[in-house]
Amino acid sequence: MKTVKILLSTINDVKNFVNAVGKYDFDVDLVSGRYAVDAKSIMGIFSLDLSKPIELHAHTDDADAFLADIKPFIID
């Protein structure tokens, strides 16, 4: 499993992020506080507090291409 922090600031960020994540067949979760949602669900993402960074869990061992696709949303 690969874990990174992401920030989705705008509605377009959420739309572009879901489109990028949807291309992959492994599970991706977003965790904010005690809530966890499917990263492929726009409605799930909008239920989170998007004003703060969100933890992303990609359930795969080969995440290089995936991380390259979501690079604009990753923060340190």
N, C-alpha and C positions, 0 to 999 in steps of 0.2 A: 504494500500500500504506500502511496506517495501522498504527502501532506504539504500544502502551501497555503499562504494567506492571499486572498484576493479582495479587490474593492470594485464594486459595481455602482458607479455614481449616477448614471442616467438610465432612462428607459431604453435608449438605444444600446447602452452597454449590456443590459440584461438580455435584450433580444439577440445581439451578436454573440454573447457568451453562450446562450442556450443553443444557438445554431452550431457553434463550434463544438460544444460538448456532445450534442446529438449525433455527431458523426462517428462516435466511438461506441463499441458494443459492451464495454465494461461499466460497472456501476460507479457513479460519481455522486458523492453526498456533500452538502454544504451544512456546516455546523455553526450556529450562532447562539452562544449561551447554552441553554438546555434544549434548544430546538435543532433538529436535523431534518433536512428536506432533500429530495431528489434534485440534483443540479440540472436535470433535463426538463424540469417542470417550471414554467414561467410563473404560474400561480403560487407554487411553493416558494420560489425565490422572493416574490413580492410580499409573502407573509413574514419575511425576516426583516430585521432592522438593517437597512442598507446604508445607514449613515456611518457605520463602523466596518472595519475589515471583517471578512468572513473566512472561516477555515474551510478549506476544500480537501476532501479525502477521495483520491482516485484509487479504486480497488484493482490495481494492475501492477505488474512488475516492470513492464516496458512502457514507460510514460513519456519518453523523449518527444515523440511527435505530438502527443497531446499537450504537453507543457509548452511546446513551441507555438501551438495554435492559440493557447490562452495567455501567452506572454504579456499582451497589453493590459491584462487585468491583474497580474501578479504583483504584489508589493512585498517589500522586505520588512 
